Amino acid sequence: MTNVRIMPCLDMQNGRVVKGVRFVDIRDAGDPVACAQAYCAAGADELAMLDITATVENRATMLEVVKRVAEATTIPFTVGGGIKDVASASAVIAAGADKISTSSAAFRKPEVIAEMIRELGADKVTMAIDVDRNPALPSGYEVFIDGGRTATGNDALEWAKQIAEYGVRCILPTSKATDGARTGYDLPLIKIIADSTGAEVVASGGAGTVEHFHEAAEAGAAVLLAASVFHFGIIQIPVLKEYLRGCGWGVR
């Protein structure tokens, strides 16, 4: 029986949890500490928090928010947004995060990936990749940076392979085509990265039903991340876990 983990994600803007559709149309979803406490109580296995405007505003992650959420969290806690080097990553870990996630800065300066792994350990470094579909590229997916705002022209699968060669053990790809749409995860994206890198894949972007989580696990995801379906009470974590058990997946 293969184990899977459930990871609610707190997208942060101006100190509040928000959620958008395809990286835009942002709406408020609550207080981060209250959300974290509720998810821990509901049986979430891990928690992610992403400062979605830190990179484009050229600032660091809000460490005070990280500290408050970390103090309220009893499960592994990953923080991303505005983490551009070992110093900023170390500051987030010192504020209480268990792991960091980085994307745009690592794409612009890939050597920072090896530096973070060397200084923090591979178990503390997650690489996020925002992508959109582009049939002109070999994999059909293009890397986007700056919170999904900037096209790079680079093939997403080739970038995933490259970061895996640096020693990254966890990759979090999010597809702009499905993000927030609740129509299901981008399953081909999950599958090609899981099959080609050997890294643990976090499914992200598009969950709308319990069946979608099962499909992502079948595609190769080890961690099932979602936001709006949890924030707005569309899916309850205990119900989701019971469904996944019935499908043959191991859950805590």
BELNORDA-V924202 format. One line per field, one symbol per residue. ss: DSSP state (a for helix, b for strand, c for the rest). phi: phi as a letter, one per 20 degrees, with the letter a starting at -180 (. if undefined). A space follows every 50 residues. Layout:
ss: ???
phi: ???
This chain:
ss: ccbcbbbbbbbbbccbbbbbbccbbbbbbbbaaaaaaaaaaacccbbbbb bcccccccccccaaaaaaaaaacccbbbbbcccccaaaaaaaaaccccbb bbcaaaaaccaaaaaaaaaacaaabbbbbbbbbcccccccbbbbbccccb bbbbbaaaaaaaaaaccccbbbbbbcccccccccccaaaaaaaaaaaccb bbbbcccccaaaaaaaaaacccbbbbcaaaacccccaaaaaaaaaacccb cc
phi: .eeccdcfcefdblndfcbdclmclfcfcpeffffffffffeofebcdcc efdfffelcfgffffgfffgfeddcgcdccomecbffffffffffpfebd ccbfffffcgffffffffedoffddddececcfbffegencdfdclmned fdneffffffffffffofdccdeceffdgmemdofefgfgfffffedmef defbnpfccffffffffffpfecdebcffegdmfcegfffffffgfenee cf
